[in-house]
Amino acid sequence: MVFSQRFQHLVRVNEPLAPLTWLQIGGEAKYFAEPHTLEEAQGLVAEANQKSIPVRLLGDGSNIIVRSAGFEGLVLNLSNAALATIETTASGLLAGGGAKLSHVISKSVGAGLAGLEYLAGIPGTIGGAVVGNAAVKNGDVGSRVHRVKAINSAGELVELQRDALQFGFRRSNLDDLIVVEVELTLEPTPADTLVRRMQAAWIVKRAAQPASGTRTLQAFIEPDGGSIGEALEAADLKGYSSGEVSLSSQFPGFLLVGGDATSEQVIELIQKVQRSVEASTGVQLQSQVRIW
Ligand SMILES: Cc1cc2nc3c(=O)[nH]c(=O)nc-3n(C[C@H](O)[C@H](O)[C@H](O)COP(=O)(O)OP(=O)(O)OC[C@H]3O[C@@H](n4cnc5c(N)ncnc54)[C@H](O)[C@@H]3O)c2cc1C
């Protein structure tokens, strides 16, 4: 074991990542740990850095494809309670990076704090949502982020205030950091109004994506000024399938996997669809899925 005595009880070797992802496919992490405290998380990153071991953060696995070869480094997950807390503040909420986005939304609605209820139905953690600026048509999470605490590659804790944060369409400037705490600014609003908004958002979202528990990914995002459904139809790719990987014909942009499909088959299908759509319509379909 390359990690010091201090971390040996925490680090698991050759940990399968497939069960931790929505697609349920992919290889192993050479090293895997679920730190119990911020100090442990920082210490693990610092040690990995000293030993030139690459580090990645796995949230809820709803936006990644892990290659069959797995990841030759340390994968951290922040699901332990101390790293997934959610508290109200004078102006909004403070959430640990590992907190589920759905729990953060429920807490905000229950506390009568508006701004996140439109995001109901997006899977994943608040850390994943902030790093990828999770969004629906009515808004994104980035516009609500006031401050972020994160661990840098040396294991140091850094704090980014609003003016140092950049959010674009499904992206941020936080890619090289591990987000451990997010402060959100929200507006006081009667809770019953928010419950209604959240339920409405959830109904719309549920009707537009495969049911929870399905082995699925949002493979493509809406092209600028166009629609994925139209682009796929124009390229004659609606419901296209290759082996056990298929595009959902009901939910444009989502792909589904079955049986023993491999990550490479999923990646191949995404690339083939992008090439074919561009060749027949000129539209460049973007994918925000992270490939490990
Ligand atoms: C059915 C379905 C519907 C979806 N609908 C939407 C939608 O409407 N809008 C939308 O924006 N997205 C949507 N997504 C995509 C996905 O849910 C979001 O991208 C989500 O925010 C990913 O969070 P996660 O915790 O699952 O991240 P993961 O998939 O675990 O990781 C994704 C990336 O974020 C990084 N990451 C995760 N947590 C952290 C952290 N704490 N610090 C640093 N990096 C981190 C990972 O390293 C990885 O690079 C959907 C996905 C599915 C399967």
The ligand as an ORCA input file, in Angstrom:
! r2SCAN-3c Opt
* xyz 0 1
  C     -31.719     11.141    -15.693
  C     -30.742     12.304    -15.710
  C     -31.230     13.601    -15.844
  C     -30.348     14.689    -15.847
  N     -30.854     15.955    -15.989
  C     -30.015     17.013    -15.931
  C     -30.524     18.353    -16.054
  O     -31.719     18.589    -16.223
  N     -29.642     19.388    -15.964
  C     -28.306     19.172    -15.767
  O     -27.552     20.145    -15.671
  N     -27.799     17.924    -15.672
  C     -28.616     16.844    -15.752
  N     -28.106     15.575    -15.655
  C     -26.652     15.383    -15.516
  C     -26.191     15.229    -14.040
  O     -27.256     14.879    -13.211
  C     -25.559     16.511    -13.525
  O     -24.446     16.821    -14.319
  C     -25.121     16.388    -12.044
  O     -24.920     17.693    -11.538
  C     -23.878     15.532    -11.837
  O     -23.663     15.396    -10.432
  P     -22.975     14.080     -9.837
  O     -22.806     14.280     -8.376
  O     -23.727     12.870    -10.256
  O     -21.564     14.138    -10.553
  P     -20.692     12.909    -11.115
  O     -21.385     12.297    -12.272
  O     -20.276     12.028    -10.011
  O     -19.418     13.708    -11.638
  C     -19.508     14.538    -12.766
  C     -18.255     15.428    -12.795
  O     -18.312     16.343    -11.690
  C     -17.149     16.184    -10.878
  N     -17.545     16.363     -9.476
  C     -18.590     15.805     -8.829
  N     -18.626     16.244     -7.555
  C     -17.579     17.089     -7.401
  C     -17.060     17.850     -6.315
  N     -17.619     17.843     -5.099
  N     -15.945     18.591     -6.528
  C     -15.344     18.610     -7.735
  N     -15.775     17.908     -8.795
  C     -16.883     17.159     -8.627
  C     -16.641     14.781    -11.153
  O     -15.262     14.685    -10.875
  C     -16.964     14.638    -12.634
  O     -15.969     15.262    -13.403
  C     -28.961     14.472    -15.696
  C     -28.474     13.158    -15.566
  C     -29.348     12.088    -15.584
  C     -28.800     10.696    -15.442
*
